[in-house]
Amino acid sequence: MWSEEEMRDIEPVRPTPRRTNSPAIRQDLIRRNLTRAAAHPHDQTRSSIIYAPTETAHGNFIDASYRRIQATPDWQRRLTKPHTAKRHGRLSEVRDTSWCELDTATSSDALLMNIFCYPRVLATASLPALLGIDPGQTPIFGHKPHTPLHRNLTDTTEIDMKLGPLLVEAKLTETDFQSAPIRKLQRYRDLEEVFNLEDLKAEQGTIRSYQLIRGVLAAHVHQASFCVLCDARRPDLIESWFQVMRAVRFYDLRARLRIHTWQELARALPVPLKVFLAQKYGIESA
């Protein structure tokens, strides 16, 4: 038992606010990972904690998921995904420039793999039932749906994950779903067939939520479902998704569009994984 004096010396962990914004969630993640990083090789920038992987462990992953990632070549290759800071030359503040996107504490891709690479998490009914898929699907990370463009070309951009007939876009601390000039969207063959462009609300020649529009078009051409995963503390991202869904012309396609929060997913996960998400990410079961 702790003495009263010892209890007074323990700083309580304050819960993350129910509704907040991207910078606040990022700061909360950094605070949580500063504590976790003490037990793992790591580096630090102004905007994140960067974990250095070893042969047997990685501070950004729960051990059970990391072991399965290391044992699955396609998943292991995902760990080498370059970070955008490398392309933009923003590595002067870190000692080791070999770090990758999934080494950073704020990576939504790492969060996705922590959950969906966990042993048997897709073999039992709970999580697949929530997502509307059959149990036993194998995740494909960084899936390229090759959505048709005009002039017999195809889009080469990635969707974060494919689970059988379900395409998934994941967000954690990202500010938004990216914006793009209208002319870039007009390259897509089925854009005007699928969307009422007026409802997408272009501003000064730019349309918001470019990643969501791409995902919906991929779901349309492949007769797939498309799901957004984001934090329940980000009502701004949730509203952006509903704005895009409202612009879809086809009711059968709208019925295949869905959104879930990480907090909802946590309810369907094994206890060790729930505890990990709560401690590392501040994601509590909804």
C-alpha positions in Angstrom: 0.0 0.0 0.0 1.1 3.6 -0.7 1.5 5.9 2.2 -0.4 9.2 2.3 2.9 11.0 1.9 3.8 9.0 -1.2 0.4 9.5 -2.7 0.8 13.3 -2.4 4.0 13.1 -4.4 2.4 11.4 -7.4 1.2 13.7 -10.0 -2.2 12.6 -11.3 -2.7 11.9 -15.0 -5.2 14.4 -16.3 -7.6 13.0 -18.9 -7.5 14.4 -22.4 -10.4 16.8 -23.1 -13.4 15.2 -24.8 -13.4 17.7 -27.7 -10.2 19.3 -28.8 -8.1 20.1 -31.9 -5.1 18.7 -33.7 -2.4 20.7 -31.8 -3.9 19.8 -28.4 -4.0 16.1 -29.3 -0.5 16.3 -30.6 0.8 17.9 -27.4 -1.0 15.3 -25.3 0.6 12.5 -27.4 4.0 14.0 -27.0 3.5 14.3 -23.2 2.4 10.7 -23.0 5.3 9.5 -25.2 8.0 11.4 -23.3 7.2 9.1 -20.4 7.1 6.0 -22.6 10.3 6.9 -24.5 12.4 6.7 -21.3 12.3 2.9 -21.7 13.1 2.9 -25.5 15.8 4.2 -27.8 14.4 7.5 -29.3 15.0 10.9 -30.6 12.9 14.1 -30.3 11.9 16.9 -32.5 9.7 20.0 -31.8 6.7 18.1 -33.1 7.1 14.5 -32.1 9.0 11.7 -30.4 10.9 9.4 -32.8 11.4 5.8 -31.7 14.4 3.8 -33.0 13.5 0.2 -33.8 15.5 -2.8 -32.6 15.4 -6.4 -33.7 12.9 -7.4 -31.0 11.0 -4.2 -30.0 9.9 -0.8 -31.2 8.7 1.9 -28.8 6.0 2.9 -31.2 4.3 -0.5 -31.1 2.8 -2.9 -28.7 5.1 -5.9 -28.6 2.5 -8.5 -29.9 1.7 -6.4 -33.0 5.4 -5.7 -33.7 6.3 -9.4 -33.6 3.6 -10.1 -36.2 4.7 -7.2 -38.3 8.3 -8.4 -38.3 7.1 -11.9 -39.3 5.0 -10.7 -42.2 7.1 -9.3 -45.1 4.4 -7.0 -46.6 3.7 -5.5 -43.2 7.4 -5.2 -42.4 8.0 -3.2 -45.7 5.4 -0.7 -44.5 7.7 0.3 -41.7 10.1 1.8 -44.2 7.6 4.3 -45.5 9.5 7.6 -45.8 8.4 10.5 -43.6 7.3 13.7 -45.5 9.9 15.7 -43.5 12.6 13.9 -45.4 11.2 15.1 -48.7 11.1 18.6 -47.4 14.5 18.6 -45.8 13.4 19.1 -42.2 15.7 16.7 -40.5 18.3 19.1 -39.1 16.9 18.8 -35.6 17.4 15.0 -35.2 20.6 13.1 -34.9 19.6 10.0 -36.9 18.2 10.8 -40.4 17.2 7.1 -41.1 13.9 7.5 -39.3 10.7 6.7 -41.1 7.0 7.8 -40.9 6.0 4.9 -38.6 8.8 5.6 -36.1 7.0 8.9 -35.0 4.7 8.8 -32.0 2.1 10.8 -33.8 1.8 8.5 -36.9 -1.7 7.4 -37.7 -0.3 4.6 -39.8 1.5 3.2 -36.7 -1.7 3.4 -34.7 -3.6 1.6 -37.5 -1.0 -1.2 -37.5 -0.9 -1.5 -33.7 -4.6 -2.3 -33.8 -5.0 -4.4 -37.0 -1.8 -6.4 -36.7 -2.6 -7.5 -33.1 -2.9 -11.3 -32.8 -6.4 -12.6 -33.6 -8.0 -9.2 -33.5 -9.7 -9.9 -36.9 -10.3 -13.6 -36.3 -12.9 -13.0 -33.6 -16.3 -11.4 -34.3 -16.2 -8.1 -32.4 -14.0 -5.8 -34.5 -15.1 -7.2 -37.9 -18.8 -6.9 -36.9 -18.2 -3.3 -36.0 -16.6 -2.6 -39.4 -19.2 -4.6 -41.3 -16.8 -7.2 -42.7 -16.4 -11.0 -42.3 -13.8 -12.3 -39.7 -10.5 -13.5 -41.0 -9.6 -10.7 -43.4 -5.9 -9.9 -43.8 -5.0 -6.2 -43.8 -3.2 -4.6 -46.8 -1.4 -1.4 -45.8 -0.7 1.3 -48.3 -3.2 -0.1 -50.8 -3.2 1.5 -54.3 -6.8 1.2 -55.7 -5.7 2.6 -59.2 -8.8 4.7 -59.5 -9.5 5.6 -63.2 -8.5 9.0 -64.5 -9.2 10.5 -67.9 -7.1 9.4 -70.9 -6.9 5.8 -69.7 -4.7 6.7 -66.8 -5.0 5.6 -63.2 -4.3 7.2 -59.8 -1.2 5.9 -58.1 -1.9 7.4 -54.6 -2.4 5.1 -51.6 -5.3 4.4 -49.2 -4.1 3.6 -45.7 -5.6 0.1 -45.5 -7.7 -2.4 -47.3 -9.6 -5.1 -45.4 -11.4 -7.3 -47.9 -14.1 -5.1 -49.4 -13.4 -2.2 -47.0 -11.0 0.7 -47.8 -9.8 2.7 -44.8 -8.5 6.2 -44.3 -7.0 6.8 -40.9 -6.3 10.1 -39.1 -4.8 11.0 -35.7 -3.2 14.4 -35.4 -3.4 15.5 -39.0 -4.9 18.9 -39.5 -7.4 17.9 -42.2 -7.9 15.6 -45.2 -5.8 17.8 -47.5 -7.1 20.2 -50.2 -6.5 20.2 -53.9 -7.2 22.5 -56.9 -10.3 21.7 -58.8 -8.2 21.0 -61.9 -6.5 18.2 -60.0 -9.8 16.6 -59.1 -11.1 17.0 -62.6 -8.6 14.4 -63.7 -10.8 11.7 -62.1 -13.0 10.0 -64.7 -16.0 9.5 -62.5 -15.9 12.7 -60.4 -19.0 14.4 -61.9 -20.9 11.1 -62.1 -20.4 10.4 -58.4 -20.4 13.9 -56.8 -22.6 17.0 -57.0 -19.7 19.4 -57.3 -21.7 22.4 -55.9 -22.1 20.5 -52.6 -18.3 20.1 -52.4 -18.1 23.9 -51.9 -15.0 25.0 -53.8 -13.2 28.1 -52.4 -11.0 30.1 -54.7 -10.5 27.2 -57.1 -9.7 24.7 -54.3 -11.7 21.8 -52.8 -11.2 20.5 -49.3 -11.1 16.9 -48.2 -9.2 15.7 -51.3 -8.3 12.3 -49.6 -11.9 11.6 -48.8 -13.1 12.3 -52.4 -10.4 10.0 -53.7 -11.5 7.3 -51.3 -15.2 7.6 -52.3 -14.2 7.4 -56.0 -12.2 4.2 -55.3 -15.1 2.7 -53.4 -17.4 3.5 -56.3 -15.3 1.9 -59.0 -14.5 -1.2 -57.0 -18.0 -1.6 -55.5 -16.2 -1.4 -52.1 -17.0 0.3 -48.8 -15.0 3.2 -47.5 -14.4 4.0 -43.8 -12.8 6.9 -42.1 -11.1 6.3 -38.7 -10.4 9.3 -36.6 -10.4 10.5 -33.0 -13.7 11.3 -31.3 -12.1 14.5 -30.0 -11.9 15.8 -33.6 -15.5 16.9 -34.5 -13.9 19.0 -37.3 -12.8 15.9 -39.1 -16.1 14.2 -38.5 -18.0 17.1 -40.0 -15.7 17.3 -43.0 -16.5 13.6 -43.8 -20.3 14.2 -43.5 -19.9 17.2 -45.9 -18.3 14.9 -48.5 -21.0 12.2 -48.0 -23.7 14.7 -48.5 -22.3 15.5 -51.9 -22.5 11.8 -53.1 -25.2 11.4 -55.7 -25.9 7.6 -55.3 -27.7 6.3 -52.3 -26.3 2.8 -52.6 -22.8 4.3 -52.5 -23.7 6.4 -49.5 -24.8 3.3 -47.7 -21.2 1.9 -48.1 -19.6 5.0 -46.6 -19.0 4.9 -42.8 -17.0 6.5 -40.0 -15.8 5.1 -36.7 -13.7 6.6 -34.0 -10.6 5.0 -32.4 -12.6 5.1 -29.2 -15.3 3.0 -30.7 -12.8 0.5 -32.0 -11.2 0.3 -28.5 -14.4 -1.2 -27.1 -14.0 -4.2 -29.4 -10.3 -4.9 -28.6 -8.5 -7.2 -26.2 -7.7 -5.7 -22.8 -3.9 -5.5 -23.3 -4.4 -3.5 -26.5 -7.0 -1.3 -24.8 -4.6 -0.5 -22.0 -1.8 0.3 -24.6 -4.1 2.7 -26.5 -5.2 4.5 -23.4 -1.6 5.0 -22.1 0.2 5.8 -25.3 -2.5 7.7 -27.3 -5.1 8.8 -24.7 -7.7 6.7 -26.5 -10.3 5.5 -24.0 -13.1 3.1 -24.9 -16.2 5.0 -26.0 
